[in-house]
Amino acid sequence: MMEFIINTVVPAMMYVVPAVAILTLVMHFGTGIINDPKGLLKTLGAVVAILVVFFIVYSISSGEVPTWMKEAKYAGWSDHSVMGFDFKKLLGAGIFGSILLMVIGIILAVVMELVNLVK
Protein backbone atom coordinates (compact mmCIF):
# COMPACT_ATOMS: atom_id res chain seq x y z
CA MET A 1 0.00 0.00 0.00
CA MET A 2 2.79 2.40 0.89
CA GLU A 3 4.53 1.73 -2.42
CA PHE A 4 1.30 2.64 -4.26
CA ILE A 5 1.03 5.89 -2.33
CA ILE A 6 4.67 6.82 -2.90
CA ASN A 7 4.88 5.75 -6.54
CA THR A 8 1.42 6.75 -7.79
CA VAL A 9 -0.51 9.06 -5.48
CA VAL A 10 2.22 11.56 -4.57
CA PRO A 11 3.31 12.29 -8.17
CA ALA A 12 -0.33 12.48 -9.31
CA MET A 13 -1.22 14.96 -6.55
CA MET A 14 1.45 17.35 -7.80
CA TYR A 15 -0.79 17.95 -10.80
CA VAL A 16 -4.25 17.23 -9.36
CA VAL A 17 -4.10 19.63 -6.41
CA PRO A 18 -3.14 22.72 -8.45
CA ALA A 19 -5.75 21.80 -11.08
CA VAL A 20 -8.49 21.54 -8.45
CA ALA A 21 -7.37 24.82 -6.88
CA ILE A 22 -7.48 26.61 -10.25
CA LEU A 23 -10.89 25.09 -11.04
CA THR A 24 -12.22 26.20 -7.65
CA LEU A 25 -10.95 29.75 -8.20
CA VAL A 26 -12.53 29.90 -11.65
CA MET A 27 -15.86 28.67 -10.28
CA HIS A 28 -15.68 31.14 -7.38
CA PHE A 29 -14.87 34.04 -9.68
CA GLY A 30 -17.65 33.01 -12.04
CA THR A 31 -20.33 33.06 -9.34
CA GLY A 32 -18.75 36.07 -7.65
CA ILE A 33 -19.01 38.23 -10.75
CA ILE A 34 -22.73 37.56 -10.97
CA ASN A 35 -23.57 37.84 -7.26
CA ASP A 36 -21.21 40.50 -5.93
CA PRO A 37 -18.85 42.22 -8.38
CA LYS A 38 -17.30 44.49 -5.71
CA GLY A 39 -16.67 41.58 -3.35
CA LEU A 40 -14.72 39.93 -6.13
CA LEU A 41 -12.04 42.60 -5.78
CA LYS A 42 -11.32 41.47 -2.20
CA THR A 43 -10.95 37.87 -3.32
CA LEU A 44 -8.79 38.84 -6.25
CA GLY A 45 -6.62 40.97 -3.94
CA ALA A 46 -6.18 38.04 -1.54
CA VAL A 47 -5.20 35.68 -4.36
CA VAL A 48 -2.71 38.22 -5.71
CA ALA A 49 -1.26 38.73 -2.21
CA ILE A 50 -0.76 34.99 -1.73
CA LEU A 51 0.88 34.67 -5.15
CA VAL A 52 3.17 37.62 -4.41
CA VAL A 53 4.21 36.07 -1.08
CA PHE A 54 4.87 32.73 -2.80
CA PHE A 55 6.99 34.20 -5.58
CA ILE A 56 8.97 36.36 -3.15
CA VAL A 57 9.68 33.31 -1.00
CA TYR A 58 10.48 31.27 -4.14
CA SER A 59 12.94 33.88 -5.34
CA ILE A 60 14.84 33.94 -2.03
CA SER A 61 14.73 30.16 -1.54
CA SER A 62 18.20 28.61 -1.50
CA GLY A 63 17.40 25.57 -3.59
CA GLU A 64 19.43 23.22 -1.39
CA VAL A 65 18.14 19.71 -0.79
CA PRO A 66 16.74 19.45 2.77
CA THR A 67 18.62 17.02 5.00
CA TRP A 68 15.57 14.83 5.53
CA MET A 69 15.25 14.41 1.78
CA LYS A 70 18.82 13.43 0.96
CA GLU A 71 18.12 9.75 1.64
CA ALA A 72 14.44 9.80 0.64
CA LYS A 73 12.98 8.08 -2.38
CA TYR A 74 12.60 11.38 -4.22
CA ALA A 75 16.15 12.56 -3.64
CA GLY A 76 16.75 12.05 -7.35
CA TRP A 77 14.11 14.71 -8.07
CA SER A 78 16.57 17.37 -7.05
CA ASP A 79 17.53 17.87 -10.69
CA HIS A 80 13.97 17.97 -11.99
CA SER A 81 11.46 20.73 -12.41
CA VAL A 82 7.77 20.76 -11.57
CA MET A 83 5.62 22.80 -13.96
CA GLY A 84 8.72 24.78 -14.95
CA PHE A 85 9.91 25.45 -11.39
CA ASP A 86 13.05 24.04 -9.78
CA PHE A 87 11.87 21.25 -7.47
CA LYS A 88 14.20 22.10 -4.59
CA LYS A 89 13.27 25.79 -4.65
CA LEU A 90 9.58 24.91 -5.02
CA LEU A 91 9.71 22.61 -2.00
CA GLY A 92 11.50 25.19 0.15
CA ALA A 93 9.22 28.00 -0.98
CA GLY A 94 6.11 25.94 -0.29
CA ILE A 95 7.18 25.02 3.23
CA PHE A 96 8.51 28.46 4.15
CA GLY A 97 5.57 30.25 2.48
CA SER A 98 3.06 28.12 4.39
CA ILE A 99 4.79 28.85 7.68
CA LEU A 100 5.00 32.55 6.84
CA LEU A 101 1.30 32.76 5.96
CA MET A 102 0.35 30.92 9.18
CA VAL A 103 2.41 33.33 11.27
CA ILE A 104 0.89 36.33 9.46
CA GLY A 105 -2.59 34.86 10.05
CA ILE A 106 -1.97 34.37 13.77
CA ILE A 107 -0.55 37.88 14.16
CA LEU A 108 -3.51 39.39 12.29
CA ALA A 109 -5.98 37.40 14.39
CA VAL A 110 -4.39 38.69 17.61
CA VAL A 111 -4.30 42.28 16.31
CA MET A 112 -7.93 42.14 15.20
CA GLU A 113 -9.02 40.74 18.58
CA LEU A 114 -7.16 43.56 20.32
CA VAL A 115 -8.91 46.06 18.04
CA ASN A 116 -12.27 44.48 18.86
CA LEU A 117 -11.41 44.56 22.56
CA VAL A 118 -10.79 48.32 22.41
CA LYS A 119 -14.07 48.99 20.59
N, C-alpha and C positions, 0 to 999 in steps of 0.2 A: 504494500500500500504506500509506504513512504517513497519507494522508487517511482511510483506513478505520480505522486505529488511533485517530487523534485524534477522528474524528467518531462512531465507533461503539463501539469497545472501551473507551476511557477512561470515557465516561459510563455504560456498562453495568456496569463493574467497581465503580462507586461503590455499586451496589446488590447485585451478586453477591457480592463479598467479605464484607460484613457478614452476608449471608444464610448463606453457607457457614460462617462463624465461629460464628454462633448455632446452626446445625444441628450442627456438630461439638461444641459445648458441651453441647447437649441429649443427643446420643448418648453423650458421655463421662459425663455425670451419670447417665444411665439405666443404663449398665453399672456405673458406680461404686457406685450404691446397692445393687445386687445383690451385687457382689463384695466391696466393702470400704466399709461405711458410714462408718467413722471417717476413712478416707483421703479421703473426699469433702469433709470439713471443710477440709482443707488446700487442696484445689483451689478450693473456694468462697472461701476466704480470699484466695487469690492473685488470683482474678478480681475480687473486691471491691477489693483493693488497686490493681490496674491501673485499674479504673474510677474509683476515688477520685483517683489521680494524674492521669488524663486530665481529669476534671472540674475539678480544681484548676488545671491548666494552661490549660484552656479558659476558666475564669473570669478568669484574669489575662492572657490573650492580648489584644494591643492591637487586633486587627482591621484593621490597616493592610494594604494590598496590598503584597506583597513587590516589590522593585525588578525582579527577574527576570520577574515576572508582568505588569508594567504594559504590555508590548508583546506579550504572548503571546496566543494564540488565545482563551483562556478569561478574558481580562481583564474581559470583560463579565459574568462570573459574580460579580463582586464584590458585586452587589446581590441575589444569589440566596441561597436557603437550601438545605441538603442535609439531608433528614430532619428538618427543623425547626431546624437549627443554622445560624448565620451562616457562610457559606462561608469568608470571610477568617479568622474566628476558628477555624474547624474546621481549616483548613489550617495555621495557625500552631501550634495546639495539637497537631496530629498530628506535626508535625516536631519541635517542642520536647519533646513527651512521649516520642517515640521516642529522642531523644538523651539525655534524662534517665534513661529506663529502661536504656539501654545503659551509661551512666556508673555507675548504681547497681549493675548487674550486674557490671561490671568491678571496682568497689570491693569488693563482696561476695565475688567470686571470690578476690581478693588476700587479704582478711581471713580467709576460710576456709582458704586454703592456709597462712597464717601460723599459724592455730590448729592445723592438722594437723601443721605442722612442730614446734610446741612439744610436742605429744602424744608 
